[in-house]
Each structure stands twice: as C-alpha cells, then as structure tokens.
C-alpha cells in the first residue's frame, strides 16, 4: 500500500520543521512521527513561548505553579528549557527556543508606575493580556493586546521556515489554547503549505475546529508508528508529566495529522512559499 503523502515526503528525505507553541507540544503531538523522521531526514523543532516572567502573577498563573510544584516561574522555565533540550538531543533533532513569554505570564505593554501601577500590584490580573485561564487563555481568542505577539510569531515563521522543500508542521489548536491558536494563525497566514497536527492531550477531550478544517480543505491522516518510544520521550518532560497525566498513565493513541486535500505536503520555489 502506498504511504500517505506525509510519510512519503519524510521517507524521501524532505526536511521537517515542527512548530511547537510550548516546551513539550512537538513531542506530545508528533513524537512518533519525529522518532521515525529523525533517522531519515533533518528535523528541527522551533518552540515559541519558552519564557515566564517576574511576579506578581495572576491567580491562574499561581495555580499552575502550585500544580507543578515550583513557585518560581523563572526557575520552572529554566528547567523546562533544559528538559526540552535533553529530550530533543536524545532524539537526535535540532531545536530552537524563540524566547517569547508564555501567555500565562504575558503582560500588556505600558508603564508600571502611577495609579495603574498601584492597581496592578493589588490586582495583577489588570496587568496581564490574558487575566484568567478559563475565560481568556482557553477560549482561543487572540486578545487585542496581543497583536504584537502575533506579528513576532509571523516574523519568526517567515525566517525559520524559509528553506524550500520543507514539511512544515503546525498545531491545529484543538482545545483552543491561545498560544496554540497564535502559532496556527501565523502558519495559516503564511500562505505556505502546512501540515497541521492534532494537539495531544487536548484532543482527548476536545474536537477539531471544523471551520478551520473546512476553510483549509484538510483531511486527516493517522500515524500509529513509534508510539512506545514516544511515551518515553514524553516522560522526559518531568516537570509537566504529572500535571498533564494525573495518575502517571500516558495514553498510547495514534497521532493525527491534517493535510491539504491534495498530494503536496512540502512548500517549494514552485509556488508554495509566498
Ligand atoms: Zn502547549
């Protein structure tokens, strides 16, 4: 049986670039495919939101820090970057950390002094682009205070995905986490040929955004190889594994990729990149 176009492109040695919102998403969602690709072609993971910020934090920020057992967000993100390097180097793939702040720690631009500064000390939420997880971060709506972040993600994508004949993987934003939606939006606006991945483990509880699937004419391809080694890679994200998988059981489920309805999965000088 002929391989699907994604597998065929990788087996033919087409380089793979995986866009990862956070320091674990690429492996969580694409670890099986990346394990297969690592020995066959050049693989690079580009992670966008790799930094935290200084206190005071929002209630949602403090709750997350309590959940992972590290009250100092800067130290947590230092550990997370180290974990990511360790996992990806073990896998034999290239990595880049782009240094944008995670949305839990992203503040509105502007001064911190005066009356606004007083309010921000009493109510840190007033200082943040996304004041709460439930009502802001998980809705998938990009805040009007976050247009600069979208511009930075788009500019990074233009530079990093420039080499022709690359398979570009981006999140499909299942679950509506706004950092995932930002990267998906930048990928969609790039005009390039993009293969989207279904965001694990969000996809265990949430469905794909059907408007997004329809407007890009995407079809699903399941990937079921290399899932056991992937579980070991996921365990390498020690600071996150307990919070992501309470009870310690990491579900072994196929990865899901969304391809444009057609044969081409890599962009090239023939017209894919604009
Ligand atoms: Zn994420």
Boltz pocket constraint, residues with backbone or C-beta under 6 A from the ligand:
constraints:
  - pocket:
      binder: B
      contacts: [[A, 21], [A, 22], [A, 25], [A, 177], [A, 180]]
      max_distance: 6.0
